[in-house]
Amino acid sequence: MREHTRTYYLGRLADELQARGLDVTLRSDPPALKVSDPDTALMTETVDCVPLSGGWFYRWSWGETLGLADDPAGAAQRIAGLFRVTGRG
């Protein structure tokens, strides 16, 4: 059940990221998203989803929480911002 929930939230985030023009690949074990900018192929980021006190959260690869999994649009905005800062228009 836990992996199903994690995959569900990551799928919602993937849809939001793709709508912002980013490439997304779902890794299956453990479930996580590999995110990249098609215009800057050298940069990628991995985002996972974990249950913490207060609910499910998206999390950067370095362990910092990115936002509540109930708000995939907000998390996608933050992720897209990372790519804009590092070279995306």
Summary of the structure (lengths in Angstrom):
residues: 89
radius of gyration: 12.2
end to end distance: 39.6
largest distance: 39.6
contacts: 261
relative contact order: 0.20
helix: 36%
strand: 40%
